[in-house]
Amino acid sequence: MEKLSSVLLVDDDSTNNFLNELLFKQLEVTDLLLTAEDGAQALDLISSMPDLNEPTLLLLDVKMPGMGGIAFLEAFRQLPLAQSRATVIIMLTTTMDARDLSRLEELNIAGLVSKPLTKEKIDQILQLHFQRNLPAS
């Protein structure tokens, strides 16, 4: 499988970040895997990255202290078009209320995935958004 140029995981739960990092490394999806613990940290990371390393895939928790997922998306959408155009954004969630769901529809995300991430869910994301399959185990 052709690897993604970079993946950014944004979740306030350090255990989730650790487990998701292990999963992505095991599946060899990318050579550049970054994590952030809230939306503000993710924006700082993205703003400091050269365009070539801009995240191809961004997995974003909805509910986080500080800058949550929806506030991050609102700020991210204000970045220059060249910086935000190529990134596929998938929201990670455990539960969603109707207000969050309707706001996410307005922000034009690529999809919602329930936690926890699994090999099968990552494979579905890769197939749907990147026309790639994980290698058969």
C-alpha positions in Angstrom: 0.0 0.0 0.0 1.2 3.5 -0.8 1.5 5.3 2.6 -0.2 8.5 3.5 2.2 11.5 3.7 1.2 12.3 7.3 -1.6 11.6 9.8 -2.6 13.8 12.7 -4.4 12.3 15.7 -6.1 14.8 18.0 -7.6 13.5 21.2 -7.3 14.7 24.8 -7.1 11.1 26.1 -3.4 10.2 26.2 -4.3 6.5 26.4 -6.4 6.7 23.1 -3.5 8.6 21.5 -1.0 5.9 22.6 -3.2 3.0 21.4 -4.1 4.8 18.1 -0.4 5.5 17.5 0.5 1.9 18.0 -2.2 0.8 15.6 -1.2 3.2 12.9 2.5 2.1 13.3 1.6 -1.5 13.2 -0.5 -1.1 10.1 2.3 1.1 8.5 -0.2 3.6 7.2 2.3 6.6 7.3 5.9 7.4 8.2 4.8 10.8 9.8 2.4 10.3 12.6 1.7 13.3 14.8 -0.5 13.7 17.9 -2.1 16.7 19.7 -4.1 16.8 22.9 -6.5 19.5 21.9 -7.5 21.7 18.9 -5.2 24.6 19.8 -2.2 22.3 19.8 -3.3 20.7 16.5 -3.6 24.2 14.9 -0.1 25.1 16.1 1.3 21.9 14.7 -0.4 22.4 11.3 0.6 26.0 11.1 4.2 25.1 11.7 4.3 22.3 9.1 5.6 22.8 5.6 2.9 22.3 3.0 4.4 19.0 1.8 3.8 17.5 5.3 0.3 18.9 5.7 -1.8 16.1 7.2 -3.4 13.9 4.6 -5.7 12.4 7.3 -6.8 14.1 10.5 -8.6 12.1 13.1 -10.3 14.5 15.5 -12.0 14.0 18.8 -15.2 16.0 19.2 -15.2 16.6 22.9 -12.0 18.0 24.4 -11.2 20.5 27.1 -9.9 23.8 25.8 -10.4 23.9 22.0 -12.7 21.0 21.1 -13.2 19.4 17.7 -15.9 21.8 16.5 -14.0 24.9 17.5 -10.9 23.5 15.9 -12.8 22.9 12.6 -14.1 26.4 12.6 -10.5 27.8 13.0 -9.0 25.2 10.6 -11.5 26.3 7.9 -10.1 29.8 8.1 -6.6 28.7 7.2 -5.4 29.5 3.7 -7.1 27.3 1.1 -3.8 25.6 0.1 -3.3 24.5 3.7 -6.8 23.0 4.3 -7.8 21.7 0.9 -6.0 18.3 0.9 -6.8 17.1 4.4 -9.4 14.4 5.0 -11.0 15.1 8.4 -12.7 12.2 10.3 -14.4 13.0 13.6 -13.9 10.4 16.4 -16.8 10.1 18.8 -18.3 8.0 21.5 -21.7 9.8 21.5 -23.0 12.8 19.7 -25.8 15.2 20.5 -28.1 16.6 17.8 -26.5 20.1 17.9 -23.0 18.7 17.4 -24.2 16.5 14.5 -25.9 19.4 12.7 -22.9 21.7 13.3 -20.5 19.0 11.9 -22.7 18.8 8.7 -22.2 22.5 8.2 -18.4 22.1 8.6 -18.2 19.5 5.8 -16.2 16.8 7.4 -15.4 13.6 5.6 -17.1 11.3 8.1 -17.7 10.1 11.7 -16.1 7.1 13.2 -17.0 5.7 16.7 -14.2 5.1 19.1 -12.1 3.0 19.5 -10.3 2.9 16.2 -9.7 -0.6 14.9 -7.8 -2.1 11.9 -11.2 -2.5 10.1 -12.2 1.1 10.7 -8.8 2.4 9.4 -9.1 0.1 6.4 -12.6 1.5 5.6 -11.3 5.1 5.9 -8.4 4.3 3.5 -10.7 2.6 1.0 -13.3 5.3 1.0 -11.2 8.4 1.0 -7.8 7.3 -0.5 -8.7 4.3 -2.6 -6.1 2.2 -0.8 -6.3 -1.1 1.1 -4.3 -2.3 4.0 -2.1 -5.2 3.1 -3.6 -8.6 3.8 -2.3 -10.0 7.1 
